[in-house]
């Protein structure tokens, strides 16, 4: 059976951008910028992308394109030892677990999009009302399970249709809608009162806030926003024809993530500042603060729909990329038809995600260290599974396969750009030394959070 491939580089680039632009870019990044020095944090984040994000992204895509195999086989066959089979299985398991808890969380976003569509958020004029409404929805087992199922069904529908007809075509439609929606929110936000104060709050550099903790957060953000360490970029790279250049596409992915992250920060905080509300981070910002702001604005109904559509689209394109490594494994290694593999992967993700979807209702008493099941899944994935997966991948490419062999593959189809010695030494220093060391530091620092 002939393996699927991208129709063109634009299809690969849009799918990779769709994977990278997710909740971390739209929800987490704005608060990190505001809380850790504004423009100073953005500078550290850009430096982190340059040192760790882009080199590892290139290495994962290179591994996939060179082997033309799913992430498990790419790692196992390149490593050629039993240890690397275990590493491949680790990355594959990471992708499955991420797709499960991400779907449960994204189901909430689908639910709030429906709430906005039916104008049910317009009565939430105070933070108390918004908090009560949020808790009532999360306390309903049917609500959590239903939207987990709906979101996963939409995601599986895209991967079920195939690489070109599903993922590629879907991203070519969804990503422009996402960017247009984001631009509308930015333009509206900049037209509101106090927008200049919001921009100053966001982008005035405060170097005193660049602490070791802030640097670690910037490093982690540069790693997680590019969907590294979970097999996605290896799998997407494997669908590139062997003679297809991709360095430019990898840089475009990173730049797109930066653009969306910064525009999201502008949109969110200009809207929040217009209401004179002190912004908070994380899910509280999305599900409690913003609904209050929208309910007190002229045209808030339209803005609420636009915002939750934006976040839902970002979540959807990220979810399909989390499902794809497992689907590719079942197709390549087990010989399953794509449709069967897509349905099976969706079923596994749904079943694993059920406890996460019920973690705020029927299973709310099941906690560990004060964290519910969904929070524990998120914590384990982001502090252990993904960093170790990324570390294993970069060690495989730079040391087991060998950087020089990997770079020959990178240079073979990427033109004169890679013939510059500076590019060779940049990638060599980053992949062999800086990236492994920094991932290890991120992992160790994250373990302290896990222990807490």
Buried (B, 14 or more C-beta within 10 A) or exposed (E): EEEBBBBEBBBBBBBBBBBBBBBBBBBBBBBBBBBBBBBBBBBBBBBBBBBBBBBBBBBBBBBBBBBBBBBBBBBBEBBEEEEBBBBBBBBBBBBBBBBBBBBBBBBBBBBBBBBBBEEBBBEBEEBEBBBEBBEEBBEBBEBBBBBBBBBBEBBBBBBBBBBBEBBBBBBBEBBEEBBEBBEBBBEBBBEBEBBEBBBEBBBEBEEEBBEEEBBBBBBBBBBBBBBBBBBBBBBBBBBBEEEBBBBEBBBBBBEBBBBBBBBBBBBBBBBBBBBEBEBBBEBBBBBBBBBBBBBBBEEBBBBBBBBBBBBBBBBBBBBBBBBBBBBBBBBBBEEBEBBBBBBBBBEBBBEBBBBBBBBBBBBBEEEEEEEBBBBBBBBBBBBBBBBBBBBBBBBBBBEBBEBEEBBEBBBBBBEEEBEEEEBBEBBBBBBBEBBBEBBEBBBEBBEEEBEE
